[in-house]
Amino acid sequence: MNDDMIRQTVQRLLSNEVTRERLTAVEAGAFADDLWRTIADAGMTKILCREAHGGIEASWAVAMPLFHQVGYTQAPVPLAQAVVGQYFASRCGIDLPAESVVALAAGMQTRGLALERGARGSPSTLTGRISAMKWARHAQWLLVELADGLGLVDARGPGVEVAQGVDAASLPADAVVLSQAPVAHLLPVRIEGVAQPLEAAYAAVVAAQLTGALEYALDLAVQYVKDRVQFGKPIGRNQAIQQQLAVLAGEVACSHAASATALRDLPAIAHSEAARAEFSAAVAKVTASDAVKTGASIAHQVHGAIGFTHEYPLNFATRRLWAWRAEAGSSAEWAERLGRAFIQGGSEAFWAHLTARTLPAGSAAANPIQPERTPGHA
């Protein structure tokens, strides 16, 4: 299956199923169960997984239309999170059911967690608080980035408490409190050149979602200025408006290029090396998140007051843009990571790593690392 077939399949499914009524219902607290079952039955959640686990072992780049269409249609489902979670589980030999909802925690979200290694025959446990964990209330599994791998926790098991919250799009962004929650599986993800693979993958897919939502805002704005007539002519003939739409189109193009590069640099499930992945993910998340600041502003300036009304579709896209730019690390956090890595690498290594799109050696120190405890030690 190539990316064009994936795009057509996802576009057809989501464009038919994502309605204003469904969006409103999910924002009111419901879960789109029928849509989620349709997505799972179509094999979308397992697109990156091993064939033995029901996947097609696609590359991240081939799967980009899936993430892009989630953003373009503002689909109110945790599809991107599920694809990421299924990928890492399958990579480590775990076959999760296709309909599993997986909530992700990486980067700053995991800084307050403590892993306690279990004695022989008993599971390791996690203790601490995770903030703004998307879709946690509906999740079967929590996938948490640890210092030396990933932890897969039963979201409905002992020691897991979810306090419901919402993000700027009124979608689930819950606080999760872990109290010696057993880790069902410790996944020793080994990808050479990637210190924090979950964080990199999460940032790359969110950047692709941002690109899709931003492109939708552009298409909506272009159509609006064609249809809106003032003083006997469409407002799109106004040169100032044309210039602003050109700026918005440029932001979409930059965001698309950066997110496509980031996904291309992530390793497919059979590969164990990805030297460019973290650099590209950082650049993509910074580029896409910063594009939101300019792009959303232009889209609303072009529309005027109607763009803010709940009846007009731009508000759904805009609120997701605001929410997603803070997800998987803000642009400020990723920019700081990049800057710190290159400062630590020294001036002599700067140009070589910049042109190679890699982070200098030792840059992992810039990443949040979870404290670890062993039984009997605080």
C-alpha positions as CSV (number, residue, x, y, z in Angstrom):
1,M,0.0,0.0,0.0
2,N,1.5,3.4,-1.0
3,D,0.9,6.8,0.5
4,D,-1.6,7.8,-2.2
5,M,-3.8,4.8,-1.4
6,I,-3.6,5.6,2.3
7,R,-4.5,9.2,1.7
8,Q,-7.6,8.3,-0.4
9,T,-8.7,5.7,2.1
10,V,-8.3,7.9,5.2
11,Q,-9.7,11.0,3.4
12,R,-12.8,9.1,2.3
13,L,-13.4,7.6,5.7
14,L,-12.8,10.7,7.8
15,S,-14.5,13.2,5.5
16,N,-17.6,11.1,5.6
17,E,-17.6,10.4,9.4
18,V,-16.4,13.6,10.9
19,T,-19.5,15.8,11.2
20,R,-20.3,18.9,13.2
21,E,-22.6,16.8,15.4
22,R,-19.8,14.3,16.1
23,L,-17.3,17.0,16.9
24,T,-19.7,18.7,19.2
25,A,-20.6,15.5,21.0
26,V,-17.0,14.5,21.6
27,E,-16.2,18.0,22.9
28,A,-19.1,17.6,25.3
29,G,-17.5,14.4,26.7
30,A,-18.6,11.5,24.5
31,F,-16.2,9.1,22.8
32,A,-16.7,8.4,19.0
33,D,-17.0,4.6,19.5
34,D,-18.5,3.7,16.1
35,L,-15.9,5.8,14.3
36,W,-13.1,4.3,16.4
37,R,-14.3,0.8,15.6
38,T,-14.4,1.6,11.9
39,I,-10.8,3.0,12.0
40,A,-9.5,-0.1,13.9
41,D,-11.3,-2.5,11.5
42,A,-9.7,-0.7,8.6
43,G,-6.3,-1.5,10.1
44,M,-5.2,2.1,10.5
45,T,-4.0,1.9,14.0
46,K,-1.6,-0.9,13.1
47,I,-0.3,0.5,9.8
48,L,3.3,0.7,11.1
49,C,3.3,-2.7,13.0
50,R,4.9,-6.0,12.1
51,E,2.9,-8.2,9.7
52,A,2.7,-10.8,12.5
53,H,0.8,-8.3,14.6
54,G,-1.6,-7.4,11.8
55,G,0.4,-4.5,10.3
56,I,1.9,-3.8,6.9
57,E,5.3,-2.5,8.3
58,A,4.8,0.8,6.6
59,S,7.3,3.6,7.0
60,W,6.4,6.7,8.9
61,A,6.6,8.7,5.7
62,V,4.1,6.5,4.0
63,A,1.8,7.0,6.9
64,M,2.0,10.8,6.8
65,P,-1.4,11.2,5.0
66,L,-3.1,9.5,8.0
67,F,-1.7,12.1,10.5
68,H,-2.3,14.9,8.0
69,Q,-5.9,14.0,7.5
70,V,-6.6,13.7,11.2
71,G,-5.5,17.4,11.3
72,Y,-7.3,18.4,8.1
73,T,-10.6,16.9,9.2
74,Q,-10.1,17.7,12.9
75,A,-11.0,14.0,13.6
76,P,-12.0,13.8,17.3
77,V,-10.2,10.4,17.9
78,P,-6.8,9.5,19.3
79,L,-5.6,7.9,16.1
80,A,-2.1,9.4,16.0
81,Q,-1.5,8.4,19.6
82,A,-2.7,4.8,18.9
83,V,-0.5,4.5,15.8
84,V,2.6,5.6,17.8
85,G,1.7,3.3,20.7
86,Q,1.0,0.3,18.5
87,Y,4.3,0.9,16.7
88,F,6.5,0.8,19.8
89,A,4.6,-2.2,21.3
90,S,4.9,-4.2,18.1
91,R,8.6,-3.2,17.8
92,C,9.1,-4.8,21.2
93,G,7.1,-7.9,20.4
94,I,3.8,-6.9,22.0
95,D,0.6,-7.4,20.0
96,L,-2.1,-5.0,21.3
97,P,-5.7,-5.2,20.0
98,A,-6.2,-2.9,17.1
99,E,-9.0,-1.0,18.9
100,S,-6.8,-0.2,21.9
101,V,-6.7,3.5,22.9
102,V,-3.1,4.4,23.9
103,A,-2.3,7.6,25.8
104,L,1.3,8.8,25.5
105,A,3.6,10.6,28.0
106,A,7.0,11.9,27.1
107,G,9.4,14.8,27.7
108,M,8.4,17.2,30.4
109,Q,5.3,15.2,31.2
110,T,7.4,12.4,32.7
111,R,9.8,14.5,34.7
112,G,8.0,13.9,38.0
113,L,7.8,10.1,37.7
114,A,9.8,7.6,39.7
115,L,10.4,4.1,38.5
116,E,10.9,1.5,41.2
117,R,12.4,-1.7,39.9
118,G,10.5,-4.8,41.1
119,A,12.3,-7.6,42.9
120,R,12.5,-10.9,41.1
121,G,9.1,-12.1,40.2
122,S,7.3,-8.8,40.9
123,P,6.6,-6.0,38.4
124,S,8.3,-2.6,38.4
125,T,6.1,0.3,39.4
126,L,5.6,3.9,38.6
127,T,4.8,6.7,41.0
128,G,4.1,10.4,40.2
129,R,1.9,12.7,38.2
130,I,1.5,13.2,34.5
131,S,-0.2,16.4,33.3
132,A,-2.3,17.0,30.2
133,M,-2.2,13.4,29.0
134,K,-4.4,13.3,25.9
135,W,-7.3,10.8,25.9
136,A,-6.2,9.2,29.1
137,R,-9.8,8.7,30.4
138,H,-10.6,6.5,27.4
139,A,-7.3,4.7,27.3
140,Q,-6.6,1.0,27.8
141,W,-2.9,1.6,27.9
142,L,-0.5,4.3,29.1
143,L,2.8,4.4,27.2
144,V,5.4,6.3,29.3
145,E,8.9,7.2,28.3
146,L,11.5,6.1,30.9
147,A,15.2,6.7,31.2
148,D,16.1,3.4,29.5
149,G,13.0,2.5,27.5
150,L,9.3,2.7,27.6
151,G,6.8,1.5,30.2
152,L,3.4,0.1,29.2
153,V,0.9,0.6,32.1
154,D,-2.7,-0.8,32.2
155,A,-4.7,2.4,32.3
156,R,-7.5,0.7,34.2
157,G,-5.3,-1.2,36.6
158,P,-4.4,-0.6,40.2
159,G,-2.5,2.6,41.2
160,V,-3.9,4.7,38.3
161,E,-6.2,7.6,38.9
162,V,-7.4,9.9,36.2
163,A,-8.6,13.5,36.8
164,Q,-10.5,14.7,33.8
165,G,-9.5,17.9,32.1
166,V,-9.7,19.4,28.6
167,D,-7.3,21.2,26.3
168,A,-8.0,24.4,24.2
169,A,-10.0,22.3,21.8
170,S,-12.3,20.9,24.6
171,L,-10.8,17.5,24.0
172,P,-9.6,15.2,26.8
173,A,-6.3,16.3,28.4
174,D,-6.3,14.6,31.7
175,A,-4.1,14.6,34.8
176,V,-2.9,11.0,35.6
177,V,-1.7,10.2,39.1
178,L,0.3,6.9,39.4
179,S,0.7,5.4,42.9
180,Q,3.0,2.4,42.5
181,A,1.1,1.5,39.4
182,P,2.5,-1.8,38.0
183,V,4.3,-1.7,34.7
184,A,2.8,-4.4,32.6
185,H,5.7,-4.4,30.1
186,L,9.1,-2.7,30.1
187,L,9.9,-2.1,26.5
188,P,13.7,-1.9,25.9
189,V,13.5,0.2,22.7
190,R,16.9,0.4,21.1
191,I,17.3,2.8,18.2
192,E,20.8,4.0,17.6
193,G,21.0,7.8,17.6
194,V,17.7,8.4,19.3
195,A,17.8,9.0,23.1
196,Q,14.1,9.6,23.5
197,P,12.3,7.7,20.6
198,L,8.7,8.2,21.9
199,E,9.2,11.9,22.3
200,A,10.6,12.2,18.8
201,A,7.8,10.2,17.2
202,Y,5.1,12.0,19.2
203,A,6.4,15.4,18.1
204,A,6.7,14.4,14.5
205,V,3.1,13.1,14.2
206,V,1.7,16.1,16.0
207,A,3.6,18.4,13.6
208,A,1.9,16.5,10.7
209,Q,-1.5,17.0,12.4
210,L,-0.8,20.7,12.8
211,T,0.1,20.9,9.1
212,G,-3.2,19.3,8.1
213,A,-5.3,21.7,10.3
214,L,-3.4,24.7,9.0
215,E,-3.9,23.6,5.4
216,Y,-7.6,23.3,6.2
217,A,-7.7,26.8,7.5
218,L,-5.9,28.0,4.3
219,D,-8.4,26.2,2.1
220,L,-11.3,27.7,4.1
221,A,-9.9,31.2,3.9
222,V,-9.3,30.9,0.1
223,Q,-12.8,29.8,-0.5
224,Y,-14.2,32.5,1.7
225,V,-12.5,35.3,-0.1
226,K,-13.8,34.0,-3.4
227,D,-17.4,33.8,-2.1
228,R,-17.5,37.0,0.0
229,V,-18.5,40.0,-2.2
230,Q,-18.0,43.6,-1.1
231,F,-18.5,46.7,-3.2
232,G,-19.4,44.5,-6.1
233,K,-16.4,42.2,-6.2
234,P,-15.0,39.3,-4.3
235,I,-12.7,40.5,-1.4
236,G,-10.1,38.0,-2.7
237,R,-9.2,40.6,-5.4
238,N,-7.9,42.9,-2.7
239,Q,-4.1,42.8,-3.0
240,A,-3.6,43.1,0.8
241,I,-5.7,40.0,1.3
242,Q,-3.9,38.1,-1.5
243,Q,-0.6,39.0,0.2
244,Q,-1.8,37.7,3.6
245,L,-3.0,34.4,2.0
246,A,0.4,34.0,0.3
247,V,2.0,34.3,3.8
248,L,-0.4,31.7,5.1
249,A,0.4,29.4,2.2
250,G,4.1,29.8,2.9
251,E,3.6,28.8,6.5
252,V,1.7,25.7,5.4
253,A,4.4,24.8,2.9
254,C,7.2,25.1,5.5
255,S,5.3,23.1,8.1
256,H,4.6,20.4,5.5
257,A,8.2,20.1,4.5
258,A,9.5,20.0,8.1
259,S,6.9,17.4,9.2
260,A,7.5,15.2,6.1
261,T,11.2,15.3,6.8
262,A,10.7,14.4,10.4
263,L,8.5,11.4,9.6
264,R,11.0,10.3,6.8
265,D,13.8,10.3,9.4
266,L,12.0,8.1,11.9
267,P,12.9,4.4,11.6
268,A,10.5,1.9,10.2
269,I,9.9,-1.1,12.5
270,A,12.6,-3.2,10.9
271,H,15.3,-0.5,11.3
272,S,17.4,0.1,14.4
273,E,19.2,3.4,13.5
274,A,17.9,6.9,13.0
275,A,20.6,9.5,13.6
276,R,18.5,12.3,12.2
277,A,15.2,11.6,14.0
278,E,15.5,13.8,17.1
279,F,16.9,16.8,15.2
280,S,14.2,16.6,12.5
281,A,11.4,16.1,15.1
282,A,12.6,19.2,17.0
283,V,12.7,21.3,13.8
284,A,9.3,20.0,12.7
285,K,7.6,20.8,16.0
286,V,9.1,24.2,16.2
287,T,8.3,25.0,12.6
288,A,4.7,23.7,12.8
289,S,3.9,25.3,16.2
290,D,5.3,28.7,15.2
291,A,3.4,28.5,11.9
292,V,0.2,28.4,14.0
293,K,0.9,31.8,15.5
294,T,1.0,33.4,12.0
295,G,-1.4,31.1,10.2
296,A,-4.3,31.1,12.6
297,S,-4.1,34.9,12.9
298,I,-4.3,35.4,9.1
299,A,-7.1,33.0,8.7
300,H,-9.2,34.9,11.3
301,Q,-8.3,38.3,9.9
302,V,-9.5,37.2,6.5
303,H,-12.8,35.9,7.8
304,G,-13.5,38.6,10.3
305,A,-16.0,38.0,13.1
306,I,-17.7,35.0,11.4
307,G,-14.5,32.9,11.9
308,F,-15.0,33.0,15.7
309,T,-18.6,31.8,15.7
310,H,-19.3,28.2,16.7
311,E,-21.5,27.8,13.6
312,Y,-18.5,28.4,11.3
313,P,-16.0,25.5,10.8
314,L,-12.9,27.6,11.2
315,N,-13.3,27.6,15.0
316,F,-12.8,23.8,15.3
317,A,-9.6,24.0,13.3
318,T,-8.3,26.9,15.2
319,R,-8.9,25.5,18.6
320,R,-7.1,22.3,17.6
321,L,-4.2,24.3,16.3
322,W,-3.9,26.0,19.7
323,A,-4.2,22.7,21.5
324,W,-1.8,20.7,19.4
325,R,1.0,23.3,19.3
326,A,1.4,22.7,23.1
327,E,1.2,18.9,22.7
328,A,4.4,16.7,22.5
329,G,6.5,19.7,23.6
330,S,6.0,23.4,22.8
331,S,8.1,25.2,20.3
332,A,10.0,26.9,23.1
333,E,10.9,23.6,24.8
334,W,12.1,22.0,21.5
335,A,14.0,25.2,20.5
336,E,15.7,25.2,23.9
337,R,16.6,21.5,23.4
338,L,18.2,22.2,20.1
339,G,20.1,25.2,21.4
340,R,21.4,23.4,24.4
341,A,22.5,20.4,22.4
342,F,24.5,22.6,20.0
343,I,26.0,24.7,22.7
344,Q,27.2,21.5,24.5
345,G,28.6,20.2,21.2
346,G,30.8,23.3,20.8
347,S,31.4,25.6,17.9
348,E,33.7,23.2,16.0
349,A,30.9,20.6,15.7
350,F,28.1,23.1,14.9
351,W,28.2,23.2,11.1
352,A,28.9,19.5,10.6
353,H,25.9,18.5,12.7
354,L,23.6,21.2,11.3
355,T,24.2,20.2,7.7
356,A,23.9,16.5,8.6
357,R,20.7,17.2,10.6
358,T,22.0,15.4,13.7
359,L,22.4,16.4,17.3
360,P,25.9,16.5,18.7
361,A,27.0,13.6,20.9
362,G,26.0,13.9,24.5
363,S,23.0,16.0,23.8
364,A,20.8,13.5,25.5
365,A,21.7,15.3,28.7
366,A,19.3,18.0,27.6
367,N,16.4,15.6,27.7
368,P,14.3,15.1,30.8
369,I,15.4,11.8,32.6
370,Q,13.2,10.2,35.1
371,P,14.6,9.5,38.6
372,E,14.8,5.8,39.3
373,R,14.5,3.9,42.6
374,T,15.1,0.4,43.7
375,P,13.1,-1.3,46.4
376,G,14.0,0.0,49.8
377,H,15.4,3.3,48.5
378,A,13.7,6.7,48.3
